Amino acid sequence: MGSETEDYRAEQIQVLEGLEAVRKRPAMYIGSTSRDGLHHLVYEVVDNAIDEAMNGHCDTITVELHKDGSCSVRDNGRGIPVDEHPQYKVPALEIVMTKLHAGGKFDRDTYKVSGGLHGVGVSVVNGLSEWTRVDVHREGGHYRQSFRRGEVDSGLERVGDSDEHGTLVCFKPDPEIFETTQLEYELLRTRFRELAYLNAGISISIAEEGGRSESFRFEGGLAEYVSFLNEGRTTLMRDPLLITTELEQVQVEAALQWTTAYREHIHTFTNNIATREGGTHLSGLRSALTRTLNSVALKRKQLKEKDAALDGNDVREGLTCILSIKVPEPQFEGQTKTKLGNSEVKGIVNKAIGDGLANWFEENPSDAQTIIAKCIQAFAAREAAKKARDLTRRKGLLEGGGLPGKLADCQSRDPALSELFVVEGDSAGGTAKQGRNRATQAILPLRGKILNVEKARIDKMLANAEIMALITAMGCNIALDAGEEENGEETGGEELNLEDARYHKLIIMTDADVDGAHIRTLLLTFLYRYMQPLIHAGYVYIAQPPLYKISRGKKAAYAYDDLQLERLQAEFGENHHIQRYKGLGEMNAIQLWETTMDPERRTLLQVTIQDAEDVIWPMVGADEIFRTLMGDDVAPRREFIEAHATEVTNLDI
């Protein structure tokens, strides 16, 4: 890269306010002082380097985690200016490192676009670090300055000549500030991989001192990202459609590829920031998709004028899309920067995506026919699902007007005290009904394996008796996709209302064998796809029945894993008897109560989601795991099982 420094000097550095409050209220600037806030320090420094890259001055970023707990971030950008600031009479580097809201990003001529527009980045990192050292290579010199807890530790020093250009920031998070100072390699690598996809041709490396290292560089950018996310899916077009354009100083880049799946996977970014709550760019994308697909369908006569129009859910079914825009002055809603508010962006994205799609459909008539045919099938399924929902409402099911006959309800009407055990089979259900505490514990036996909702549209799901029994028993409806669109805006679909949940513990209780594990996975897939708010609320649990009963004379105990069994065998000595439980039905009511249902003695595993908010890269989130395990393609499932086989603690053969 060139060393264009003539347009980036001390006079471009503007100071808005000081750094005093950062150490007193760190959560205001980095969100928390826990694990997330700690890693935010690294992201802030890397984002500065990415800003240099987005503006054409950098193509290589290297991050290293050191054994002493410090982290260094190196880039080959222009280097932070080191000349004297005309107003403050100190080196510009010192201003950038010690003053809040100081930097070149407030000068439109220096940075056309930037992710870190709030300008709190590297100065906050400095303020929350035990020590920081900055090395700058620019204009033939190598310069260094050190800081301690936000204060200048040593003045700017020219330590030698250099024919390089760029910045190296090395910092050690302050243990006085953070609950933990252990930076996690895996968490960082996922973010850097995503950044490499979002910035085609930029190399981002991460390494542990004396340990692991990886480097990410994707010349294909977003198209390569979509292809990666669609591994294992059957696509309806050979390669993703890549749309790249600039309108009114807004750069719009999107990659789209339809698959045979029933769900949409759309991820949006603004200046490399993941906008998880969407915003005006997502509205523009949705509007363009709905408008263009309907227009093409009419033009190709796959839809007739008298036919009802396809809505947003129909055209987005099976679509994987990454939308990344670069805006000179983004307006984010909220401190977390998760929703874009720029009103002008909606029309820009609408036009860019609409024009790109229309041209692609014109040039690829065969793919166009296949995609529109799928959209029309989705429309038919949605109509069938609507009729099914209307039917269940008339029967009073979704609104809680009637409970399923197989449900043995509890006496309590306080959801906070009430538990619903979802039990595999009528036999185990009968045992559970006998052994339960009738005051607070309800039992819902399910017959056989429920429908795999990952491979079925919603109309099939709503026609499944076992799933409907569970929905009805919980009483809080299900969360469906967004509803109809009006002028590109979602009007809202079905909503799950947590306040209507009849139980605050939904406990899955299945046999400890392969069939039980399969049923448990099917139930979790359904809950993840259609009742996910229950999981986020902490209402979903998995019961842990014992695997063994060990006895000698009148003395007996239960073991929940092989390690516990070994300890008990040593404790019981010789002549003991071991019973291996393969099913809940092998226990009597008293044993089931004592081992699995008694709140005083049982072990429950709470189901949580490690998803995009925690791990930014979607591939490693729960969504991808369910698609891999429960989807159509066998190869990814085999690869997943082979990769994680060593993590299995109990395997019933």
Secondary structure as UniProt FT lines:
FT   TURN            6..7
FT   HELIX           10..12
FT   STRAND          14..15
FT   TURN            20..24
FT   HELIX           27..30
FT   HELIX           35..54
FT   TURN            55..56
FT   STRAND          60..65
FT   TURN            67..68
FT   STRAND          71..75
FT   TURN            86..88
FT   HELIX           92..98
FT   TURN            100..101
FT   STRAND          102..103
FT   HELIX           104..106
FT   TURN            108..110
FT   TURN            117..118
FT   HELIX           121..127
FT   STRAND          129..138
FT   TURN            139..140
FT   STRAND          141..148
FT   TURN            149..150
FT   STRAND          151..161
FT   STRAND          166..173
FT   TURN            175..177
FT   HELIX           185..198
FT   TURN            200..201
FT   STRAND          203..208
FT   TURN            209..210
FT   STRAND          213..216
FT   TURN            219..220
FT   HELIX           221..229
FT   TURN            230..232
FT   STRAND          241..247
FT   TURN            248..249
FT   STRAND          250..259
FT   STRAND          265..270
FT   TURN            271..272
FT   STRAND          273..274
FT   TURN            276..277
FT   HELIX           280..299
FT   TURN            300..301
FT   TURN            305..306
FT   HELIX           312..316
FT   TURN            317..318
FT   STRAND          319..326
FT   STRAND          332..333
FT   TURN            334..337
FT   STRAND          339..340
FT   HELIX           343..363
FT   HELIX           365..394
FT   TURN            395..400
FT   TURN            405..406
FT   HELIX           415..417
FT   STRAND          419..424
FT   HELIX           426..435
FT   TURN            438..440
FT   STRAND          441..446
FT   HELIX           453..455
FT   HELIX           458..462
FT   HELIX           465..474
FT   STRAND          485..486
FT   TURN            487..488
FT   STRAND          489..490
FT   HELIX           498..500
FT   STRAND          505..509
FT   HELIX           514..530
FT   HELIX           532..536
FT   TURN            537..538
FT   STRAND          540..543
FT   STRAND          548..552
FT   TURN            553..554
FT   STRAND          555..559
FT   HELIX           562..572
FT   STRAND          577..580
FT   HELIX           584..586
FT   HELIX           589..592
FT   HELIX           593..597
FT   TURN            599..601
FT   STRAND          604..606
FT   TURN            612..614
FT   HELIX           618..620
FT   HELIX           622..630
FT   HELIX           634..644
FT   HELIX           645..647
//
